[in-house]
Amino acid sequence: MITSANLRTVFDARQKREAILKIEQEMASPHFWEDREHSTLRSRELAALKREVQHIDALTSEVKTLQELLQLSGEDEAMHREI
């Protein structure tokens, strides 16, 4: 069963942004690139996190837009169905 707690974990953009910063700081180390396997894994992880955050941001923007449209539509039932 999907719960709001599960969704918060999956969609926790703040936590993902923190992970991005941590990896970027790690990558700034001159020794980071010496371990090719580790650096490749971390680079892939960074790319995946960035994609996830972009997706979360896009969804958040869509939700805000829909909320604003619902608010503007007032009691217009036809508009509510369209939204």
Residue pairs with C-beta under 8 A, 6 or more apart in sequence:
11 56
11 59
13 53
13 56
13 57
13 60
16 49
16 52
16 53
16 56
17 53
19 49
20 46
20 49
20 50
20 53
23 42
23 45
23 46
23 49
24 46
26 32
26 42
27 39
27 42
27 43
27 46
32 39
32 42
33 39
66 83
69 79
69 83
70 80
70 83
73 79
73 80
73 83
